[in-house]
Amino acid sequence: MSTQPDLLYSEEEEALRAAVRDLLTDHCDAAAVIARVESDAPHDRSLWKALGDGMGLAGLLVPEERGGQGATHREAAVVLEELGRAVAPVPYLTSAVVATEALLACEDDGGLLAGLAAGRTIGALAVGLHTAPEAPFKTARLQDGTLHGELTGIADAAVADVLLVPADDGGLYAVRADAVTVTPQVSLDLTRPVATVLLRGARGVRLGAAEPAVRRALRAGAALLASEQLGVAEWALTETVRYLKERKQFNRPVGGFQSLKHRLAQLWLEVVGLRAAARNAADALATGQDADVAAAVAQACAAPVAVRAAEEALQLHGGIGMTWEHPAHLYLKRAKADSLAYGTAGAHRAALAGLVDLPTP
């Protein structure tokens, strides 16, 4: 007999949240993120070292016997909420979740999991960030034992040490980043850059079958991305409420106007719904129960809410919200880019219809 999942945060999860938030408060303030995205090195390697090596968070999904923390997707989701709240420019989702899940699905991880779990190695799945869990994905061509081809839209490829490349022989190959050419692409979200990966006779180590590994990785990416989107939406709501309490017009707080109260109340309801969907997706991954359905529900809900929350924050901050110095634009760009990552909301609604046997007309 199945029981209803407990989606409330445990004491351990709240303690983890507090620790991550303290670290991000000290090392990932908005001004520093803005300055970093204006540079040629948008990724914050020192913050990544603190998260991965210092706190051991890069290995949450890796079993203890394989060098990780042996935690669950619920804990990883809490970390992603806080990273979303800070729009932290670190490859946590791409390396500690997506690449790690792909390796966990392989017969042989090639000794890479321990490095990823410690944060010493950064991995990236060489599948376009836009790819939904059930969608076809582009593969490299295996010829004379080497890999050839061009793969586009690869998130965090510029900072990866190893790329997990699906090939046309059905295998997933580990390829060193220095064996390929990585060319940055124009990215809306400057805190999570994408790139083109060009393989010209690159040698790789076959780890296992590509299809199940990629599907598992993309599903986990889509499901836990909802927690990052929740963090973005919560920041937008919290900061907007705070600003409207302080900003005065006609000698009274702007937040006291009834029309704005209604807008914020509606947004709060939507964020609460997103939290439930995101928590359910993380719990479903952790327990293995209806994970496909939970991931689709979470992504069908997450993108519209996160984008609307970020848009409301930008608008309700007035003129200051439109400036580069204010971080609102970082959140709007992250929300918009996330709305396309691992499948659009529409793609997930279509997938959900098939999963629950309610096909669209």
C-alpha positions as CSV (number, residue, x, y, z in Angstrom):
1,M,0.0,0.0,0.0
2,S,1.5,3.3,-1.1
3,T,1.7,6.3,1.2
4,Q,1.5,10.0,0.4
5,P,4.9,11.6,0.2
6,D,5.9,14.1,2.9
7,L,6.9,17.1,0.9
8,L,7.7,19.3,3.9
9,Y,11.4,20.1,4.5
10,S,13.1,18.0,7.2
11,E,15.3,19.4,9.9
12,E,18.3,18.2,8.0
13,E,17.2,19.8,4.8
14,E,16.6,23.1,6.5
15,A,20.1,22.9,8.1
16,L,21.5,22.2,4.6
17,R,19.6,25.2,3.2
18,A,21.0,27.5,6.0
19,A,24.6,26.4,5.3
20,V,24.3,26.9,1.6
21,R,22.6,30.3,2.0
22,D,25.3,31.5,4.4
23,L,28.0,30.5,1.9
24,L,26.2,32.2,-1.0
25,T,25.6,35.3,1.1
26,D,29.3,35.6,1.8
27,H,30.6,34.6,-1.7
28,C,27.9,35.3,-4.2
29,D,26.4,38.8,-3.8
30,A,24.6,40.3,-6.8
31,A,27.3,42.9,-7.6
32,A,29.9,40.2,-7.8
33,V,27.7,38.1,-10.1
34,I,27.1,41.0,-12.4
35,A,30.8,41.9,-12.5
36,R,31.6,38.3,-13.3
37,V,29.2,37.9,-16.2
38,E,30.7,41.1,-17.7
39,S,34.1,39.3,-17.8
40,D,35.5,36.5,-19.9
41,A,35.2,34.1,-17.0
42,P,31.5,33.9,-15.9
43,H,31.9,30.8,-13.9
44,D,32.9,31.3,-10.2
45,R,35.5,28.6,-9.7
46,S,36.2,29.6,-6.1
47,L,32.6,29.3,-5.2
48,W,32.4,25.9,-7.0
49,K,35.4,24.7,-5.0
50,A,33.7,25.8,-1.7
51,L,30.5,24.0,-2.7
52,G,32.0,20.9,-4.1
53,D,35.2,20.3,-2.2
54,G,34.5,22.3,1.0
55,M,30.9,21.3,1.6
56,G,30.9,18.0,-0.4
57,L,27.7,19.0,-2.2
58,A,28.9,18.0,-5.6
59,G,28.6,14.3,-4.5
60,L,25.1,14.4,-3.0
61,L,23.7,12.0,-5.6
62,V,26.7,9.6,-5.6
63,P,26.6,6.6,-3.3
64,E,29.1,6.5,-0.4
65,E,30.8,3.4,-1.8
66,R,31.6,5.3,-5.0
67,G,33.0,8.4,-3.3
68,G,29.9,10.5,-2.7
69,Q,27.6,11.6,0.1
70,G,24.9,9.0,-0.5
71,A,22.1,11.6,-0.1
72,T,19.0,11.9,-2.2
73,H,17.5,14.2,-4.9
74,R,15.6,16.0,-2.1
75,E,18.8,17.3,-0.7
76,A,20.1,18.2,-4.2
77,A,16.9,20.1,-4.8
78,V,17.4,22.2,-1.6
79,V,20.9,23.2,-2.9
80,L,19.4,24.1,-6.3
81,E,16.8,26.3,-4.7
82,E,19.5,28.3,-3.0
83,L,21.6,28.4,-6.1
84,G,18.6,29.7,-8.1
85,R,17.9,32.3,-5.4
86,A,21.4,33.6,-5.9
87,V,21.7,33.0,-9.7
88,A,25.0,31.4,-8.8
89,P,27.3,31.0,-11.8
90,V,28.4,27.4,-11.0
91,P,27.9,24.2,-13.0
92,Y,26.0,22.4,-10.2
93,L,23.0,21.4,-12.3
94,T,25.0,20.3,-15.3
95,S,27.8,18.5,-13.4
96,A,26.5,17.4,-10.0
97,V,23.1,16.4,-11.3
98,V,23.0,15.8,-15.1
99,A,26.5,14.4,-15.8
100,T,26.4,12.5,-12.5
101,E,23.1,10.8,-13.3
102,A,24.4,9.8,-16.7
103,L,27.4,8.2,-15.2
104,L,25.3,6.4,-12.6
105,A,23.4,4.8,-15.4
106,C,26.5,3.4,-17.1
107,E,28.1,0.0,-16.6
108,D,31.4,1.6,-16.0
109,D,31.9,5.2,-14.9
110,G,35.6,5.2,-16.0
111,G,36.6,6.4,-12.6
112,L,35.0,9.7,-13.2
113,L,32.3,9.6,-10.5
114,A,34.7,10.1,-7.6
115,G,36.2,13.2,-9.2
116,L,32.8,14.7,-9.9
117,A,31.6,13.9,-6.4
118,A,34.6,15.7,-4.9
119,G,34.1,18.7,-7.2
120,R,37.7,18.3,-8.6
121,T,36.3,17.3,-12.0
122,I,33.5,19.1,-13.8
123,G,31.4,17.1,-16.2
124,A,29.0,18.1,-18.9
125,L,26.6,15.9,-20.9
126,A,27.1,16.8,-24.6
127,V,23.4,17.1,-25.4
128,G,21.8,20.4,-26.1
129,L,20.4,22.1,-23.1
130,H,17.0,22.5,-24.8
131,T,16.5,18.8,-25.1
132,A,13.5,17.3,-23.3
133,P,13.8,13.9,-21.6
134,E,11.8,12.1,-24.3
135,A,13.1,14.1,-27.3
136,P,15.6,12.8,-29.8
137,F,19.2,14.0,-29.3
138,K,22.1,14.6,-31.7
139,T,25.0,12.2,-31.6
140,A,28.6,12.3,-32.7
141,R,29.8,10.1,-35.5
142,L,32.2,7.2,-34.6
143,Q,34.7,6.6,-37.3
144,D,37.9,4.5,-37.1
145,G,37.7,4.6,-33.3
146,T,37.4,8.4,-33.0
147,L,34.5,10.8,-32.6
148,H,33.6,13.4,-35.2
149,G,30.8,16.0,-35.4
150,E,29.4,19.2,-34.0
151,L,27.1,19.4,-31.0
152,T,25.5,22.7,-30.1
153,G,23.9,24.3,-27.1
154,I,26.0,22.4,-24.6
155,A,25.6,24.1,-21.2
156,D,28.8,24.8,-19.2
157,A,31.0,23.1,-21.8
158,A,33.5,26.0,-21.4
159,V,34.3,25.0,-17.9
160,A,34.0,21.2,-18.2
161,D,37.0,18.9,-17.7
162,V,35.2,16.0,-19.3
163,L,32.4,15.7,-21.8
164,L,30.0,12.8,-22.0
165,V,29.3,12.4,-25.7
166,P,26.6,10.1,-27.2
167,A,27.7,8.5,-30.4
168,D,25.9,6.9,-33.4
169,D,27.0,3.4,-32.3
170,G,24.7,3.7,-29.3
171,G,27.5,4.3,-26.8
172,L,28.2,7.1,-24.4
173,Y,31.8,8.2,-24.4
174,A,33.9,10.2,-22.0
175,V,36.0,12.7,-23.9
176,R,38.6,15.0,-22.3
177,A,37.7,18.7,-22.9
178,D,41.2,19.4,-24.2
179,A,40.5,17.0,-27.1
180,V,37.7,19.1,-28.5
181,T,37.1,22.6,-29.6
182,V,34.7,24.6,-27.5
183,T,33.3,27.8,-29.1
184,P,31.0,30.0,-27.0
185,Q,27.5,30.7,-28.3
186,V,25.4,33.8,-27.6
187,S,23.5,33.0,-24.4
188,L,20.6,34.9,-22.9
189,D,21.6,33.7,-19.4
190,L,25.2,34.8,-18.9
191,T,25.5,32.9,-15.7
192,R,25.0,29.6,-17.5
193,P,26.8,29.9,-20.9
194,V,26.3,27.5,-23.7
195,A,28.8,26.5,-26.4
196,T,29.3,24.5,-29.5
197,V,31.5,21.4,-29.2
198,L,33.5,20.4,-32.3
199,L,34.9,16.9,-32.4
200,R,37.6,16.2,-35.0
201,G,39.0,12.7,-34.4
202,A,38.6,13.0,-30.6
203,R,39.3,9.8,-28.7
204,G,36.9,8.7,-26.0
205,V,36.3,6.0,-23.5
206,R,33.1,4.1,-23.9
207,L,31.2,4.0,-20.6
208,G,27.9,2.3,-21.6
209,A,24.8,2.6,-23.6
210,A,23.9,6.2,-24.4
211,E,20.1,6.0,-24.6
212,P,19.3,5.0,-21.0
213,A,22.0,7.2,-19.6
214,V,20.9,10.3,-21.5
215,R,17.2,9.7,-20.7
216,R,18.0,9.3,-17.0
217,A,20.2,12.4,-16.9
218,L,17.7,14.6,-18.8
219,R,14.8,13.5,-16.6
220,A,16.8,14.3,-13.4
221,G,17.8,17.6,-15.0
222,A,14.2,18.6,-15.8
223,A,12.9,17.5,-12.4
224,L,15.5,19.3,-10.4
225,L,15.6,22.4,-12.6
226,A,12.1,23.1,-11.1
227,S,13.8,23.6,-7.7
228,E,16.2,26.1,-9.3
229,Q,13.2,27.9,-10.9
230,L,11.5,27.9,-7.5
231,G,14.5,29.7,-6.0
232,V,14.4,32.3,-8.8
233,A,10.7,32.9,-8.2
234,E,11.0,33.1,-4.4
235,W,13.8,35.7,-4.7
236,A,11.6,37.7,-7.1
237,L,8.6,37.6,-4.9
238,T,10.5,38.3,-1.6
239,E,12.5,41.2,-3.0
240,T,9.5,42.8,-4.7
241,V,7.5,42.7,-1.5
242,R,10.4,44.1,0.5
243,Y,10.9,46.9,-2.1
244,L,7.2,47.8,-2.2
245,K,7.1,48.1,1.6
246,E,9.9,50.6,1.5
247,R,9.1,52.6,-1.7
248,K,6.7,55.5,-1.0
249,Q,4.4,57.3,-3.3
250,F,2.0,60.1,-2.2
251,N,3.6,59.7,1.2
252,R,2.5,56.1,1.6
253,P,4.1,52.7,0.9
254,V,3.5,51.6,-2.7
255,G,2.8,48.1,-1.3
256,G,-0.3,49.4,0.3
257,F,-2.1,50.0,-3.0
258,Q,-4.8,47.4,-3.4
259,S,-4.1,46.6,-7.0
260,L,-0.5,45.7,-6.2
261,K,-1.6,43.6,-3.2
262,H,-3.7,41.6,-5.5
263,R,-0.9,41.0,-8.0
264,L,1.5,39.9,-5.3
265,A,-1.1,37.7,-3.6
266,Q,-1.7,35.9,-6.9
267,L,2.0,35.5,-7.5
268,W,2.4,34.1,-4.0
269,L,-0.3,31.4,-4.7
270,E,1.6,30.5,-7.9
271,V,4.9,30.2,-6.2
272,V,3.4,28.0,-3.5
273,G,2.0,25.7,-6.2
274,L,5.4,25.6,-7.9
275,R,7.0,24.7,-4.5
276,A,4.7,21.7,-4.2
277,A,5.4,20.5,-7.8
278,A,9.2,20.9,-7.4
279,R,9.2,19.1,-4.1
280,N,7.1,16.3,-5.5
281,A,9.5,15.9,-8.4
282,A,12.5,15.7,-6.1
283,D,10.8,13.2,-3.9
284,A,9.7,11.1,-6.9
285,L,13.3,10.9,-8.1
286,A,14.4,9.9,-4.6
287,T,11.8,7.2,-4.2
288,G,11.6,6.1,-7.9
289,Q,7.8,6.4,-7.9
290,D,6.1,8.1,-10.9
291,A,9.3,10.1,-11.6
292,D,8.4,10.7,-15.2
293,V,5.0,12.1,-14.4
294,A,6.3,14.2,-11.5
295,A,9.1,15.7,-13.7
296,A,6.6,16.6,-16.4
297,V,4.2,18.2,-14.0
298,A,7.0,20.2,-12.3
299,Q,8.3,21.6,-15.6
300,A,4.8,22.3,-17.0
301,C,4.3,24.4,-13.9
302,A,7.7,25.9,-13.2
303,A,8.6,27.9,-16.3
304,P,5.5,30.1,-16.5
305,V,5.6,30.9,-12.8
306,A,9.4,31.7,-12.7
307,V,9.1,33.9,-15.7
308,R,6.1,35.7,-14.5
309,A,7.7,36.3,-11.0
310,A,10.8,37.7,-12.6
311,E,8.8,39.9,-14.9
312,E,6.8,41.2,-12.0
313,A,9.9,41.9,-10.1
314,L,11.4,43.9,-12.9
315,Q,8.2,45.9,-13.5
316,L,7.3,46.6,-9.9
317,H,10.8,47.8,-9.1
318,G,10.1,50.6,-11.5
319,G,13.0,52.5,-13.0
320,I,15.6,50.9,-10.8
321,G,14.6,47.5,-11.9
322,M,15.5,48.4,-15.5
323,T,19.1,49.2,-14.7
324,W,22.1,46.9,-15.2
325,E,23.3,47.5,-11.7
326,H,20.1,46.0,-10.2
327,P,20.1,42.2,-10.3
328,A,16.5,41.8,-11.5
329,H,17.7,41.3,-15.1
330,L,19.9,38.3,-14.0
331,Y,16.8,36.6,-12.6
332,L,14.6,37.4,-15.7
333,K,17.3,36.0,-18.0
334,R,17.8,32.9,-15.9
335,A,14.0,32.3,-15.8
336,K,13.6,32.8,-19.5
337,A,16.6,30.5,-20.3
338,D,15.4,27.9,-17.9
339,S,11.9,28.0,-19.6
340,L,13.6,26.4,-22.6
341,A,16.0,24.1,-20.8
342,Y,15.2,20.3,-20.8
343,G,12.1,21.0,-22.8
344,T,9.5,23.8,-22.8
345,A,6.4,23.7,-20.6
346,G,4.3,22.9,-23.7
347,A,6.6,19.9,-24.5
348,H,6.2,18.6,-20.9
349,R,2.4,19.0,-21.0
350,A,2.3,17.0,-24.2
351,A,4.5,14.3,-22.6
352,L,2.4,14.3,-19.5
353,A,-0.8,13.7,-21.6
354,G,0.8,10.5,-23.0
355,L,2.1,9.4,-19.6
356,V,-1.3,9.6,-18.0
357,D,-3.1,8.3,-21.1
358,L,-4.9,11.6,-21.8
359,P,-3.8,12.4,-25.4
360,T,-4.5,15.8,-26.8
361,P,-7.0,16.1,-29.6
